[in-house]
Amino acid sequence: MKKIYTVTSISHIIPVKLDLSKLNYSHWKCLFTTHCAGFEVSKFILSTSTAEEQTTPEWLKADAVVSTWIYNTIFEPLLERLLNSEPATSHAAWTFLENLFTDNKLAKTMELNAELCNLDIGNQTVEQYLRKLDRIATQI
C-alpha cells in the first residue's frame, strides 16, 4: 500500500472529471475503481476495512490520499457540494457522490427520454445531431 503515497494527483491518469451537468458518473466510477484496484486501496471507498484498522495512523494517511484522489477528479461546483457535506473518510465522500448521481436516476431517465423524443436536427450538422443522440442514449 505504500506505493499510493507516490501518486497524490490522478487527474492525468483519470481523464474524466466527474460533472453533474455531463452525468458522467458511470465512466468516472469505472476509471476510479480500476485505479483504486491497481493500487490495492478499493477497501477505502468500499468500506471493507475493519473498525480497528480505521484507527491506525497508516490507514488514516492512506484514506486521506484516496480522498485527495476523489477531490482532484471532480469539477469545482461538485467539489464544493461534497466538501460542504464534510465527509470524514474517502468512503463517506464516495457514498455522497454515488447517492447524488443515483438517487434521481428514474427522473433523469424520463427527462432524457423526453429530450430524445423532441430532438430536432434544426440547424445542426448531421455529425452534431448524431453526437447529441449518442450522448443522450449513453446517459439513458
GROMACS elastic network, one bead per residue, 0.5 to 0.9 nm:
[ bonds ]
;  ai    aj funct       b0    kb
    1     4     6  0.59719   500
    1     5     6  0.81835   500
    1    39     6  0.68387   500
    1    40     6  0.65865   500
    1    41     6  0.72523   500
    1    62     6  0.79303   500
    2     5     6  0.58701   500
    2     6     6  0.78917   500
    2    62     6  0.83239   500
    3     6     6  0.55674   500
    3     7     6  0.75508   500
    3    39     6  0.72378   500
    4     7     6  0.55351   500
    4     8     6  0.75805   500
    4    39     6  0.63023   500
    4    40     6  0.86958   500
    4    41     6  0.82780   500
    4    62     6  0.73478   500
    4    65     6  0.73869   500
    4    66     6  0.84097   500
    5     8     6  0.65060   500
    5    61     6  0.88346   500
    5    62     6  0.75568   500
    5    65     6  0.70960   500
    7    10     6  0.67680   500
    7    65     6  0.83333   500
    7    69     6  0.87649   500
    8    65     6  0.64409   500
    8    66     6  0.84855   500
    8    68     6  0.70302   500
    8    69     6  0.67990   500
    8    72     6  0.89883   500
    9    12     6  0.75019   500
    9    13     6  0.84371   500
    9    65     6  0.89001   500
    9    68     6  0.73858   500
    9    69     6  0.60156   500
    9    72     6  0.64467   500
    9    73     6  0.85478   500
   10    13     6  0.50140   500
   10    14     6  0.60499   500
   10    15     6  0.87815   500
   10    35     6  0.87928   500
   10    69     6  0.60373   500
   10    70     6  0.88074   500
   10    72     6  0.70318   500
   10    73     6  0.72855   500
   11    14     6  0.51478   500
   11    15     6  0.62801   500
   11    16     6  0.80015   500
   11    17     6  0.77493   500
   11    69     6  0.78366   500
   11    72     6  0.61337   500
   11    73     6  0.55903   500
   12    15     6  0.60667   500
   13    31     6  0.87947   500
   13    35     6  0.83272   500
   14    17     6  0.75423   500
   14    28     6  0.76938   500
   14    31     6  0.62419   500
   14    32     6  0.69770   500
   14    35     6  0.81513   500
   14    73     6  0.72577   500
   15    28     6  0.85724   500
   15    31     6  0.85884   500
   15    73     6  0.83840   500
   16    19     6  0.87456   500
   16    24     6  0.79126   500
   16    27     6  0.73145   500
   16    28     6  0.57970   500
   16    31     6  0.80633   500
   16    73     6  0.72907   500
   16    74     6  0.83807   500
   17    24     6  0.81613   500
   17    28     6  0.69201   500
   17    72     6  0.83571   500
   17    75     6  0.60711   500
   18    22     6  0.79626   500
   18    23     6  0.77932   500
   18    24     6  0.61373   500
   18    25     6  0.61605   500
   18    27     6  0.86113   500
   18    28     6  0.60194   500
   18    29     6  0.86871   500
   18    73     6  0.62709   500
   18    75     6  0.60063   500
   18    78     6  0.79354   500
   19    22     6  0.53971   500
   19    23     6  0.61444   500
   19    24     6  0.63631   500
   19    25     6  0.75065   500
   19    74     6  0.63729   500
   19    75     6  0.56723   500
   19    76     6  0.87536   500
   19    77     6  0.83902   500
   19    78     6  0.68161   500
   20    23     6  0.51145   500
   20    24     6  0.73889   500
   20    25     6  0.80785   500
   20    75     6  0.84507   500
   20    77     6  0.86813   500
   20    78     6  0.70315   500
   20   100     6  0.88309   500
   20   101     6  0.76391   500
   21    24     6  0.83143   500
   22    25     6  0.84360   500
   22   139     6  0.86339   500
   23    26     6  0.81087   500
   23   101     6  0.75438   500
   23   139     6  0.68004   500
   24    27     6  0.55879   500
   24    28     6  0.62347   500
   24    29     6  0.85577   500
   24   139     6  0.77092   500
   25    28     6  0.50700   500
   25    29     6  0.57954   500
   25    30     6  0.84460   500
   25    97     6  0.86232   500
   25    98     6  0.80392   500
   25   101     6  0.66930   500
   25   102     6  0.88379   500
   26    29     6  0.51054   500
   26    30     6  0.61551   500
   26    31     6  0.87284   500
   27    30     6  0.52353   500
   27    31     6  0.63642   500
   27    32     6  0.85632   500
   28    31     6  0.52752   500
   28    32     6  0.59408   500
   28    33     6  0.84678   500
   28    73     6  0.84286   500
   29    32     6  0.50623   500
   29    33     6  0.58881   500
   29    34     6  0.83028   500
   29    98     6  0.88702   500
   30    33     6  0.54451   500
   30    34     6  0.61171   500
   30    35     6  0.86199   500
   31    34     6  0.51972   500
   31    35     6  0.61929   500
   31    36     6  0.87283   500
   32    35     6  0.50959   500
   32    36     6  0.62389   500
   32    37     6  0.86275   500
   32    69     6  0.87018   500
   32    70     6  0.82519   500
   32    73     6  0.87981   500
   33    36     6  0.50013   500
   33    37     6  0.60529   500
   33    38     6  0.85594   500
   33    42     6  0.68249   500
   33    45     6  0.85310   500
   34    37     6  0.50820   500
   34    38     6  0.62370   500
   34    39     6  0.87981   500
   34    42     6  0.86871   500
   35    38     6  0.51329   500
   35    39     6  0.64952   500
   35    40     6  0.86120   500
   35    41     6  0.87564   500
   35    42     6  0.86836   500
   36    39     6  0.51563   500
   36    40     6  0.59381   500
   36    41     6  0.51268   500
   36    42     6  0.50841   500
   36    43     6  0.86639   500
   36    44     6  0.88158   500
   36    45     6  0.85469   500
   36    66     6  0.81863   500
   37    41     6  0.61016   500
   37    42     6  0.54245   500
   37    43     6  0.88792   500
   38    41     6  0.78458   500
   38    42     6  0.86817   500
   39    42     6  0.79731   500
   40    43     6  0.78061   500
   41    44     6  0.58209   500
   41    45     6  0.77807   500
   41    62     6  0.81693   500
   41    63     6  0.85734   500
   41    66     6  0.77991   500
   42    45     6  0.56732   500
   42    46     6  0.60880   500
   42    47     6  0.82059   500
   42    48     6  0.83079   500
   43    46     6  0.50003   500
   43    47     6  0.53427   500
   43    49     6  0.59027   500
   43    91     6  0.86365   500
   44    47     6  0.52369   500
   44    48     6  0.69115   500
   44    49     6  0.68482   500
   44    59     6  0.87856   500
   44    62     6  0.83533   500
   44    63     6  0.62465   500
   44    66     6  0.73388   500
   44    67     6  0.89797   500
   44    89     6  0.80828   500
   44    90     6  0.62471   500
   44    91     6  0.58408   500
   45    48     6  0.81560   500
   45    63     6  0.86462   500
   45    66     6  0.79397   500
   45    67     6  0.87649   500
   45    89     6  0.84542   500
   45    90     6  0.56849   500
   45    92     6  0.78338   500
   45    93     6  0.81705   500
   45    94     6  0.59567   500
   45    95     6  0.79916   500
   46    49     6  0.83611   500
   46    91     6  0.62350   500
   46    94     6  0.82001   500
   46    95     6  0.87252   500
   47    50     6  0.82053   500
   47    90     6  0.87359   500
   47    91     6  0.58653   500
   47    92     6  0.88315   500
   49    52     6  0.81654   500
   49    53     6  0.61531   500
   49    54     6  0.66159   500
   49    59     6  0.89952   500
   50    53     6  0.50946   500
   50    54     6  0.63788   500
   51    54     6  0.51770   500
   51    55     6  0.69810   500
   52    55     6  0.57474   500
   52    56     6  0.73863   500
   53    56     6  0.57016   500
   53    58     6  0.87578   500
   53    59     6  0.65120   500
   53    60     6  0.89868   500
   54    57     6  0.82838   500
   54    58     6  0.87465   500
   54    59     6  0.56909   500
   54    60     6  0.66261   500
   54    63     6  0.88393   500
   55    58     6  0.85591   500
   55    59     6  0.69295   500
   55    60     6  0.69062   500
   56    59     6  0.53202   500
   56    60     6  0.63342   500
   56    61     6  0.87591   500
   57    60     6  0.50904   500
   57    61     6  0.61564   500
   57    62     6  0.86172   500
   58    61     6  0.52615   500
   58    62     6  0.62249   500
   58    63     6  0.85497   500
   59    62     6  0.51620   500
   59    63     6  0.59543   500
   59    64     6  0.85213   500
   60    63     6  0.50813   500
   60    64     6  0.61826   500
   60    65     6  0.87933   500
   60    89     6  0.85201   500
   61    64     6  0.51402   500
   61    65     6  0.64928   500
   61    66     6  0.89178   500
   62    65     6  0.51149   500
   62    66     6  0.64089   500
   62    67     6  0.86581   500
   63    66     6  0.50974   500
   63    67     6  0.61080   500
   63    68     6  0.85725   500
   63    89     6  0.65555   500
   63    90     6  0.59376   500
   63    91     6  0.85482   500
   64    68     6  0.61732   500
   64    69     6  0.86882   500
   64    89     6  0.73873   500
   64    90     6  0.70558   500
   65    68     6  0.50175   500
   65    69     6  0.63318   500
   65    70     6  0.88321   500
   65    90     6  0.85987   500
   66    70     6  0.64561   500
   66    71     6  0.87758   500
   66    89     6  0.88931   500
   66    90     6  0.60809   500
   67    70     6  0.51140   500
   67    71     6  0.62836   500
   67    72     6  0.86694   500
   67    89     6  0.69330   500
   67    91     6  0.82115   500
   67    93     6  0.72314   500
   67    94     6  0.85185   500
   68    72     6  0.60425   500
   68    73     6  0.86760   500
   68    90     6  0.83395   500
   69    72     6  0.51904   500
   69    73     6  0.64227   500
   70    73     6  0.54297   500
   70    74     6  0.68051   500
   70    90     6  0.76664   500
   70    93     6  0.77322   500
   70    94     6  0.77020   500
   71    74     6  0.59076   500
   71    75     6  0.85092   500
   71    76     6  0.88825   500
   71    79     6  0.63989   500
   71    82     6  0.85747   500
   71    83     6  0.88219   500
   71    93     6  0.88406   500
   72    75     6  0.82149   500
   72    79     6  0.87076   500
   74    77     6  0.84690   500
   74    78     6  0.64553   500
   74    79     6  0.61171   500
   75    78     6  0.55415   500
   75    79     6  0.60908   500
   75    80     6  0.88117   500
   76    80     6  0.61132   500
   76    81     6  0.86746   500
   77    80     6  0.51931   500
   77    81     6  0.65347   500
   77    82     6  0.87879   500
   78    81     6  0.51185   500
   78    82     6  0.61982   500
   78    83     6  0.86230   500
   78    97     6  0.87269   500
   79    82     6  0.50018   500
   79    83     6  0.60285   500
   79    84     6  0.84505   500
   80    83     6  0.51671   500
   80    84     6  0.60484   500
   80    85     6  0.87072   500
   81    84     6  0.51641   500
   81    85     6  0.65508   500
   82    85     6  0.52811   500
   82    86     6  0.69624   500
   82    87     6  0.73422   500
   82    93     6  0.67612   500
   82    96     6  0.70617   500
   82    97     6  0.74003   500
   83    86     6  0.51006   500
   83    87     6  0.68274   500
   83    93     6  0.84294   500
   84    87     6  0.82638   500
   85    93     6  0.83702   500
   85    96     6  0.80125   500
   86    92     6  0.87237   500
   86    93     6  0.82698   500
   87    90     6  0.72097   500
   87    91     6  0.81441   500
   87    92     6  0.51420   500
   87    93     6  0.52323   500
   87    94     6  0.88868   500
   87    96     6  0.80740   500
   88    91     6  0.82414   500
   88    92     6  0.62802   500
   88    93     6  0.76875   500
   89    92     6  0.51394   500
   89    93     6  0.64586   500
   89    94     6  0.86200   500
   90    93     6  0.50157   500
   90    94     6  0.60039   500
   90    95     6  0.85057   500
   91    95     6  0.59953   500
   91    96     6  0.84561   500
   92    95     6  0.51312   500
   92    96     6  0.61042   500
   92    97     6  0.87070   500
   93    96     6  0.51264   500
   93    97     6  0.63565   500
   93    98     6  0.86160   500
   94    97     6  0.53116   500
   94    98     6  0.61009   500
   94    99     6  0.86131   500
   95    99     6  0.59929   500
   95   100     6  0.83798   500
   96    99     6  0.53041   500
   96   100     6  0.61195   500
   96   101     6  0.87864   500
   97   101     6  0.62824   500
   97   102     6  0.85563   500
   98   101     6  0.53828   500
   98   102     6  0.60027   500
   98   103     6  0.81710   500
   99   102     6  0.51871   500
   99   103     6  0.54006   500
   99   104     6  0.86317   500
  100   103     6  0.58784   500
  100   104     6  0.76123   500
  101   104     6  0.68008   500
  101   105     6  0.72310   500
  102   105     6  0.52213   500
  102   106     6  0.87522   500
  103   106     6  0.81455   500
  104   107     6  0.54933   500
  104   108     6  0.61071   500
  104   109     6  0.85764   500
  105   108     6  0.52211   500
  105   109     6  0.60570   500
  105   110     6  0.86835   500
  106   109     6  0.50994   500
  106   110     6  0.62835   500
  106   111     6  0.86555   500
  107   110     6  0.52212   500
  107   111     6  0.62467   500
  107   112     6  0.87039   500
  108   112     6  0.61003   500
  108   113     6  0.85349   500
  108   139     6  0.89182   500
  108   140     6  0.81095   500
  109   112     6  0.50965   500
  109   113     6  0.60962   500
  109   114     6  0.86136   500
  109   139     6  0.78657   500
  109   140     6  0.55364   500
  110   113     6  0.50708   500
  110   114     6  0.62603   500
  110   115     6  0.86397   500
  110   140     6  0.86579   500
  111   114     6  0.51860   500
  111   115     6  0.62433   500
  111   116     6  0.86531   500
  112   116     6  0.60553   500
  112   117     6  0.85965   500
  112   136     6  0.63597   500
  112   137     6  0.82556   500
  112   139     6  0.76632   500
  112   140     6  0.65559   500
  113   117     6  0.62009   500
  113   118     6  0.86468   500
  113   136     6  0.81230   500
  113   137     6  0.86804   500
  113   140     6  0.75021   500
  114   117     6  0.51019   500
  114   118     6  0.61948   500
  114   119     6  0.84983   500
  115   118     6  0.51816   500
  115   119     6  0.59084   500
  115   136     6  0.80137   500
  116   119     6  0.51775   500
  116   120     6  0.88277   500
  116   133     6  0.71359   500
  116   136     6  0.68333   500
  116   137     6  0.81213   500
  117   120     6  0.86729   500
  119   122     6  0.87884   500
  119   129     6  0.86476   500
  119   132     6  0.88531   500
  119   133     6  0.81724   500
  120   123     6  0.88958   500
  120   124     6  0.88633   500
  120   129     6  0.81064   500
  121   124     6  0.56400   500
  121   125     6  0.75608   500
  121   126     6  0.74228   500
  121   128     6  0.85949   500
  121   129     6  0.58069   500
  121   130     6  0.89874   500
  122   125     6  0.85395   500
  122   129     6  0.87704   500
  124   127     6  0.79395   500
  124   128     6  0.58877   500
  124   129     6  0.60703   500
  125   128     6  0.51773   500
  125   129     6  0.62024   500
  125   130     6  0.86116   500
  126   129     6  0.50367   500
  126   130     6  0.60750   500
  126   131     6  0.85125   500
  127   130     6  0.51632   500
  127   131     6  0.60986   500
  127   132     6  0.85985   500
  128   131     6  0.50905   500
  128   132     6  0.62037   500
  128   133     6  0.86531   500
  129   132     6  0.51431   500
  129   133     6  0.62481   500
  129   134     6  0.86412   500
  130   134     6  0.60476   500
  130   135     6  0.85194   500
  131   135     6  0.60849   500
  131   136     6  0.86386   500
  132   135     6  0.50359   500
  132   136     6  0.62322   500
  132   137     6  0.85315   500
  133   136     6  0.52779   500
  133   137     6  0.60825   500
  133   138     6  0.85254   500
  134   137     6  0.50566   500
  134   138     6  0.59865   500
  134   139     6  0.85485   500
  135   138     6  0.51564   500
  135   139     6  0.62147   500
  135   140     6  0.86758   500
  136   139     6  0.51197   500
  136   140     6  0.61848   500
  137   140     6  0.51422   500
